[in-house]
């Protein structure tokens, strides 16, 4: 029968790598939750148009490197980069807006007045009144 848990010894921690450069997601996007364009679906395929000559952030360069050889979806980029999908959406949107990347295979969502907040609140109020 195993004994009580023990504190880790220095030898136990050999080879353990700690990530020291953790940055909060909102810092990577400047506090934005969506890019200047429409919200990109997670299945949207991303391709890059070559290595940009301008200076990009480390995260944007990682997206460029990952999507250079093949199309990757925003969800796949998020998984490869170990970053939230929302952050990757904003970063990809920035790359597309700057002309460094292109989106394939997903139509951008169109504005639908039936799903505005005021209409949805009115529907909920009507259901609650029943």
C-alpha positions as CSV (number, residue, x, y, z in Angstrom):
1,X,0.0,0.0,0.0
2,X,1.5,3.4,-1.0
3,X,2.4,5.8,1.7
4,X,1.3,9.4,2.1
5,X,2.3,11.8,-0.7
6,X,5.7,13.4,-0.2
7,X,7.1,16.7,-1.2
8,X,8.9,16.7,-4.6
9,X,12.7,16.2,-4.2
10,X,15.1,18.1,-6.4
11,X,15.9,15.0,-8.4
12,X,12.1,14.5,-9.1
13,X,12.0,17.9,-10.9
14,X,14.9,17.2,-13.3
15,X,13.8,17.7,-16.8
16,X,10.7,19.7,-15.9
17,X,10.3,22.8,-18.1
18,X,8.4,25.7,-16.8
19,X,6.8,28.2,-19.2
20,X,8.1,31.6,-18.0
21,X,6.7,33.9,-20.8
22,X,3.0,33.6,-19.9
23,X,1.1,36.6,-21.1
24,X,-2.6,37.1,-20.5
25,X,-4.7,36.7,-23.7
26,X,-6.1,40.2,-23.5
27,X,-2.6,41.6,-23.6
28,X,-1.9,39.8,-26.9
29,X,-4.9,41.3,-28.5
30,X,-4.7,44.8,-26.9
31,X,-7.9,44.0,-25.0
32,X,-9.9,43.3,-28.2
33,X,-12.3,40.4,-28.3
34,X,-12.8,40.6,-32.1
35,X,-10.8,42.0,-35.0
36,X,-11.9,45.0,-37.0
37,X,-13.7,42.7,-39.4
38,X,-16.4,40.1,-38.8
39,X,-16.0,37.3,-36.3
40,X,-14.2,34.5,-38.1
41,X,-15.7,31.0,-37.7
42,X,-13.4,28.4,-36.0
43,X,-13.5,26.2,-39.1
44,X,-12.2,29.0,-41.4
45,X,-9.1,27.9,-43.2
46,X,-6.1,30.2,-43.0
47,X,-3.3,30.5,-45.5
48,X,-0.4,33.0,-45.5
49,X,0.8,34.9,-48.5
50,X,4.5,34.5,-47.7
51,X,6.8,35.6,-45.0
52,X,6.0,39.3,-44.2
53,X,8.9,41.8,-44.5
54,X,7.5,43.9,-41.6
55,X,8.0,43.2,-37.9
56,X,5.2,41.0,-36.4
57,X,4.6,39.9,-32.9
58,X,5.9,36.5,-31.8
59,X,2.3,35.1,-31.9
60,X,1.6,36.4,-35.4
61,X,4.9,35.0,-36.6
62,X,3.9,31.6,-35.2
63,X,0.7,31.7,-37.1
64,X,2.6,32.6,-40.3
65,X,5.0,29.7,-39.7
66,X,2.2,27.1,-39.0
67,X,0.1,28.2,-42.0
68,X,2.9,28.6,-44.4
69,X,3.0,25.0,-45.7
70,X,-0.7,24.1,-45.5
71,X,-4.1,25.5,-44.8
72,X,-5.0,25.3,-41.1
73,X,-8.3,26.2,-39.5
74,X,-8.5,28.7,-36.7
75,X,-9.3,25.9,-34.3
76,X,-6.2,24.0,-35.4
77,X,-4.0,27.1,-35.0
78,X,-5.4,27.6,-31.5
79,X,-4.6,24.0,-30.6
80,X,-1.0,24.2,-32.0
81,X,-0.3,27.4,-30.3
82,X,-2.0,26.5,-26.9
83,X,-4.0,29.7,-27.1
84,X,-7.7,30.5,-26.7
85,X,-9.7,30.5,-30.0
86,X,-10.8,34.0,-29.4
87,X,-7.2,35.3,-29.3
88,X,-6.3,33.4,-32.5
89,X,-9.3,34.8,-34.2
90,X,-8.2,38.4,-33.4
91,X,-4.6,37.7,-34.5
92,X,-5.6,36.0,-37.7
93,X,-8.0,38.9,-38.4
94,X,-5.1,41.3,-38.0
95,X,-3.0,39.3,-40.4
96,X,-5.8,39.2,-43.0
97,X,-6.4,43.0,-42.6
98,X,-2.7,43.7,-43.1
99,X,-2.7,41.5,-46.2
100,X,-0.4,38.8,-44.8
101,X,-3.0,36.0,-44.7
102,X,-6.2,34.9,-46.5
103,X,-9.3,33.1,-45.2
104,X,-10.7,30.2,-47.3
105,X,-13.8,28.1,-47.2
106,X,-15.9,30.0,-44.8
107,X,-18.3,32.8,-45.6
108,X,-18.2,35.6,-43.2
109,X,-21.4,35.8,-41.2
110,X,-23.9,38.4,-42.5
111,X,-25.7,40.9,-40.3
112,X,-29.1,39.4,-39.4
113,X,-31.5,41.9,-37.7
114,X,-33.5,39.0,-36.3
115,X,-30.6,38.1,-33.9
116,X,-29.9,41.6,-32.5
117,X,-30.0,41.8,-28.7
118,X,-33.1,44.0,-28.6
119,X,-35.1,41.5,-30.7
120,X,-33.9,38.5,-28.7
121,X,-34.8,40.4,-25.4
122,X,-38.3,41.1,-26.8
123,X,-38.8,37.4,-27.6
124,X,-37.7,36.4,-24.1
125,X,-40.0,39.0,-22.6
126,X,-42.9,37.6,-24.7
127,X,-42.2,34.0,-23.6
128,X,-41.9,35.1,-20.0
129,X,-45.3,36.8,-20.2
130,X,-47.0,33.5,-21.2
